[in-house]
């Protein structure tokens, strides 16, 4: 029987059709509560035919130890920065993923974070819950300039909502949909320094790569407008942490609202925790009943199709034979 390691917690915790799909496949399922560090993955490596994973550390060492038994990695989601795709390719392990399943959910969460930051919603709700009627004057987003960094599916969904809120939108990224930008009146800015200078709100949606790690850093933080807001539903490592903390403590930034951190879950002494102008949610941007079912169903379908010798829905390394059994 095919043995599958299932680690993603939202898949396991959220009811839906994906559980029936996985049960019908007839696999032996071993469940762990991810994301798993490299040390735990190395303990488990070599015992499974497939990984149905989230943000577990699938390093070269893990993938190498998982072979020759490991036949496929099916990623639940679109972010592949925790998987060494090059190593998987070198070792002839296909990496499958699930594009187009969570852009609506993440875009909605982006606006939840944005509005919470500019209207002090978290601190005000906490005041009221504690019996204090403390009223803080917030800010509007209407008329402000929103910079969308990363203009893929999620970035475009944010732009759709931004139009309804009356934001002026500028965009930055390698991928650009000219027709969409024209329809939604999004201006492309090709110089990142100009993006930082012009934006009142910066929303990060680009994927994490060696080129985008610390995209915002100590060198370019001074370019950001005083009183700007950064919203991050991409990856925590897109910002250089000491520079971010300095900008928050010096009040150069009005607020930082993020669904991601450089360490997840964070240690108790993480420097962002407890800062008054920071809102952090525990990587739940794609965690809705609707999105989980879409992602999980796609991940299961990828897995079952591949193991049946059929082409998967999406593969990150198509140079590895996608039809082999």
Buried (B, 14 or more C-beta within 10 A) or exposed (E): EBEBBBBBBBBBEBEBEBBEBBEEBEBEBEBBEBBBEBEBBBEBBBEBBBBBBBBBBBBEBBBBBBBEEBBBBBBBBBBBBBBBBEBBBBBBBBBBBBBBBBBBBBBBBBBBBBBBBBBBBBBBEEBEEEEEEEEEEBBEBEEBBBBBBBBBBBBBBBBBBBBEBEBBBBBBBEEBBEEBBEEBEBEEBEEBEBBBBBBBBBBBBBBBEEEBBBBBBEEBBEBBBEEBBBBBBBBBBBBBBEBBBBBBEEEBBBBBBBBBBBEEEBEEEBBBEEBEBBBBBEBEBBBBEEBBBBBBBBBBBBBBBBBEEEEBBBBBBEEBEBEEE
